[in-house]
Amino acid sequence: MPIRIPDALPATDQLASENIFVMTEYRAMHQDIRPLRVALLNLMPTKIATETQILRKLSNTPLQIEITLLRMASHDSKNVSEQHLETFYRTFDEISSKHFDGMIITGAPVELLDFEEVDYWPELCDIMEWSRTHVHSTLHICWGAQAGIYYHYGIRKHELQEKMSGVFEHRQVKPTSPLMRGFDDLFWAPHSRYTEVHAEDIENHPHLELLAVSDEAGVYIAKSTNSRHFFVFGHPEYDRATLNGEYERDTARGLDIAVPAHYYPGDDPANPPRANWRAHAQLLYTNWLNYYVYQTTPYDVERAGEVETSKIAEAADYEAKLSGHNAQVAAAFLPAEVTDPRAPFRMMPKPAKPARPVAAPASEFLRAENEDDDGYDPYSDRREEPPLFEPDPWR
């Protein structure tokens, strides 16, 4: 299914030229489908470029999505026309009574300022507080992730000695998370920032968990344990040329800036940059929309974002029990040398006393090293033990 955006939005022609299905408002109104309501709070100065990049990721899913573009009323945008803002963007006051299935808060080039020094910080705090009761799940990106994890959980950012710029290799910390389904063991993603959050601060918080990190770039993805907040500290939505444009801009200003790492072949800016992160960027957005928005949001959108404390507590209790159960299953069925949960699965030997009937001889049960077992089992030659991967974390 396509993304639903205003017909005259500049991103429409760009996405259509890339063979991405963009539905007109007229056609969408004549489909008997409730689209997902997603608010995009665009804090970037290059609004048209950013909205196009993120809409590209949201559009390549089997869901119909209705986008509401948001801007800060307390900040004057200088890099986009007022006509564009007035035509396509809404302010918080205009949508504060509405509910949304999902929301995305972008980054912003204000990292070296304390949060409280940013001119629109009070308004952003109002929006993040409102999201607790009016948004089902929120995805925060780069500075938006630093702002969100600071506001909601008190995790502070720390200034780097030099700008973190480039495309870096990452590894999964929690491969059982539905957000990571389909991800390779190692994958690449762009970063462009002057500050960072520390992994130990996230690991020590009882309501947060790490999902992916980079040995060079640090924390990449974290989330709240109740799946209401996701924090992506890089820029997976970036185009091939975005880091190149930032590098040329910074050098033109006379800044002593390093060449973006692992971006240009041979680390030579004279070579055209390569894009090796787009597939995982698409998976990230698709998995968030599917597992944490579409499959769990209430059908009545006016109930989206309601704090259901009993449901959250039940989900947390279930996840804790599942983790213990998975450890027992792993100890019983995985080879003894496989002690790291991130290690690839090998042949699973037949248990001494299987808990359930075996549909086929266990000696015939093989699993490819890169296979994703998400619990869906259409094959008769698989054993029926509970999967090692998390089911719906909201159920």
N, C-alpha and C positions, 0 to 999 in steps of 0.2 A: 504494500500500500504506500501511497505517496505522502509527502509533507504538504501541509496546507498553509500557505502564506499569502499575503496580499498580492494581487495580480501584478501591480506596478512596481513591486520591490525590485531594486537593481539586481539582487541575487537571483531572481527568477530566470532571467535570460542566461546568466552564467551557468546555473545548475542545469537548465534545459540543454545548453550546448554540450554538457558533459554526459548527456543521455540519462540524467536523473529525473525520475517521474515527479513533476511538480503539479499538483492539482489546483485548478482555479477555484476561487471561492464559490462561483456559481455551481460548478459540478459537485463540490463537496457538500453543499447545502441539499443536494438531491440524493445523497446516499443515506441509507438508513443505518448509520453507524455512529456511535458516540466516539468522536476523536479524543485522543489524549490531549489535555490542555497542558502546555509547557510554556513557562515564562522564561525569557532570556534577558537577564539583566546585563546589559552590555556596558562595561566600564572602560573599554579600550578607546583610545582616541581615534583609531582607524576603524570606525564603526562599520562601514560598508564591507571592508575586507573581513572583519571578525565575524559579522553576522553571516556572510557567505560561507566562511570556513566551517562554522558550527552547524549551520543548516545543511551543509553537505553531509555531515556525519549523521545528523538526525534523519535525513531523508532516505538513507539507504537501509531501511528496515521494513518489515512487513506490516507496519502500523500506520494508521492515519493520525497525524499530529497537527494540532492547531497551535500555532506559535503566537505568543504575545511578546512584542519587543518592549523592553523597559529601559528607561534612562533616569538619571538622577536629576531631580528638579533643582537641587541645591548646587549644581555645578554647571558652568557654561562650557559646552563642547566647542572647541575652536577648529577642529579638523573635519567637520561635516556640516553641511548646510542646515540652516534652521528649517528650511522647507522639508528636508528629508526627515528631520526629527519630528516635526509637527505632523507629517503625513503618516509615518509608520510607527512612531514610538509613543508609548504611554508613560505617565508618571505613576508613582506609587499611590498617590491620592486617588487616581482614576480607577485603580484595580484593587484597592485594599479590601473591598467587601467581597471579592471573588475568591474562589478556591481553585487550586491547580494540582494536577497529578504530579508534575515535576517542575523543577526550576533549575536553571543554570546561572551561576554567577561567574563572570569572566575575570581575567586578570586586569591589572592596571599598572601603568608605569610610575608608581608612587612608593616603591618598596623602601627607599632610603628614608622616608618620612615615618615617624611614629604613627601608629594608627590614628591616634587622637588628633594628629596634626593635619590629617587629610580633610579637606574642606567639606566633603560630603559624608564624613564618618557618622555623625548622628543620624542622618537619614538612612545610611546603610544598616546601622544597628536596628533601626525601626523595622526595616525590611527583613532582616535576619530573625528578629523576634517574632514578627508576623508569620514567617515561614513555619514556625513551630506548630501553628494551629491551622494554617491555610494551605500548606504544601505537603504532599505525601512524601516526596524524596527530593533532596537538593544536591546537585553536583557543583562543587566549587573548583575553580581552575586557577592555578598559579597564585598571584597575589590574592585573588578571591578565596583560594584555599587557605592561605595564611591568615586572612582576615576572619574567615569562618571558623577555623579551628581555634583561633584566639578568642573570638567572641563566645562561642558555645562551650569551649572546654579549657580556656585559659592557657593554651600552649603558645609560647612566645616565639617570635622569629629572631634570627641572629644574622648579623651582617657578615658577608663573606669578604675575604681579602681582595678578591677580584670577581668580575662578573662571571657567572656560570652560564656559558653559552656554547651550544653544540648539540649533537645527537649522541646519546649515551646508551650503553648496554644496561639492561635491567634484568633482574631475576625475581621470580615469584617467592613471596614469603608464605602466603597462604593459598596454595594451589587448589584447595577444596572450595574456595569461595566461588559462587556463581558468577561474580564479576570477572573472574579469571578464566572462565571456561573457553577453551579454544586457544588460549595463549601458549606460545612456545615456552620452553624452559627459560630461554634467554630471548629478550626482545629489545627493540630500540625505541627511543622516544626523544623528542627535542626538549631542551630546557633553555630558558633565557631569563635570568634573574640575578639580583644582587644579594639576596637574603635566603635563608633556609630555616627549616625547623629540624629539630634533632630527633632521631629515631628513638632514643631512650626516653624522651619525654612522652612520646606517643605510647610506647610499650608499657610505661609505668602508669598510664591512665586507665582506670578500670572500665571506662566506657568507650575506649578506642582500640583499634587494632590495625597493624600494618598489613598491607597486601602485596606491595612490590617496592623494591629498593634498587639503587645503583651503587656499585662500589665507588664510582667517581662522582656521581651527582647527588648521592644521598637519597632521602625519602622521595618516592614517586607517588604512591597511592596509599591512602589510609581511609578508614571509614569508622563510623560509629557502630557499636555492637548492635544497636537496634535498627540499623540500615536506613536511618532517616537522613544521614549526612555522609557525603562522599567528598574526599579531598584529593585532588590531582595536582601535584606541585610542578608539573611540566606543562607543555603545550602540545598535546597530541593532535590538536586540530590544525596546527600550522601547515601551510602549503610548502611546496618544495623551495620556493624562493623567499619565504618570510625571513628566515635567519640571515640570508644574504642581504636583504633590504635593510635589516637592522644594523648589520655590520657596516655597510656602506654609509648609512646615516651617521653612525658613531664616529667612523674615521673621518667623514666630512666635517664633523664638529671638532676635530682635533683631539679626540679622546684617545688615551693610551689603552687600546682595547685588543685583546688577543683574538686570533682567528678562531671562529667557532670550531670546536673540536669534533673530529670524526664526521665532518660535514662535506667538505670539498675533497675530491679524490687527491690523495697526496698532500692534504692540508694546504693546498695551493688555491687561493681565491680566484686565480685565473681559470681554473677548471669549473665547469658547470656543476653545481651541487647535485647530490643524489638524494632521493627520498626512499628510505628503507623502514619507515614507521607507519605507513598509511594503513596497512592491513590490521595491525594491532590497535591503531587509533579507532578504526571502524568497529572492531570487536568490543572495545571499551564502551563506546556509546550504545551499541546495540545491546550488549549485556545489561547495562544499567537500565535502559528503557524496558527491556523484556522482563528481567527477573525482579527488578526493584521498583518499577513503575507499573507497567501494564498488568502483570500477573498479580499484583497485590493491592493496587489502588481500588477504592470502593467504586461500584458502578455509578452511584449517585455522586457526582463530582463535588457537590456541595458538602460532602462529608470528608473530602480529601484533606488530609492534614490533621484530622482530629486525633488528639492524644488518647490512645487506648492503652492505659497503663497495664491493665490485666493482660492484654494481648502481647504487649512488649515483654512483660515479665514471663509470660508463658513461653514466648519464643526464646528468650535468654536461657530459661531453665531447660528447654528442649535441646538447645545447642550445646549446653554444658553436658547433658546426658549423652548426646550424640558423640561428642568428642571423646568421652570415656569409652563408649561402645566401639568407636572406630579404632581406638588404641588396642582394645582387646582383639578385634578382628584382624588388625594388622599383625599383632603378635602371633596369632594362630595361623594365618595363611601366608604371610609374606616370608621369603627366605630370611634366614637369621642375619645375613650380612646386610640386609636392607633396613637400616635404622633411621635414615634421614627421610622424613615424609616427602621431601622434594625429589627423592631419587626416582628414576623411571621404574615402572612396574615390570617385573619379569614373569616367568611362568609361575603360577600359583599352585603349589602342591595340594594334593587331596588331604583334607583334615582327617584326623583319626576318628572323630565322631561328629560328622556334619550335623548341624542343628536342623537342617531341612533336607528333604529329598533332593538328590542330585539328578538333574534331567539328562545328563550325559556323563560318561566316564571322565573323572577329573583330570586324568592324564591327557585328555584331548583339549583341556581348557587352556588356551593360550591368549595372552593379551599383548598386542603390539606396544612397543615402548612409548609411542607418542599417542596412544589411544586415550580418548576422553570418556570415562565411564560416569555419566551424569545420573545414573539411576534408571534411565529408560532402557528396557531390556527386551527387544523384539525377537531375540534369537533363542532357540530352544536348547542350544548347546552350552548355555551359560548357567552357572550355579546360581542359587537363589539367595545367597547371603546378602544382608543389607549392604548397599554401596558404601564405599569409603568417602564419597563426596557428599557435601551438604545438600539436603533437599531445600525446598522453599524456606528461607530463613524467617519468613513472616508467619508461616502456618503453625 
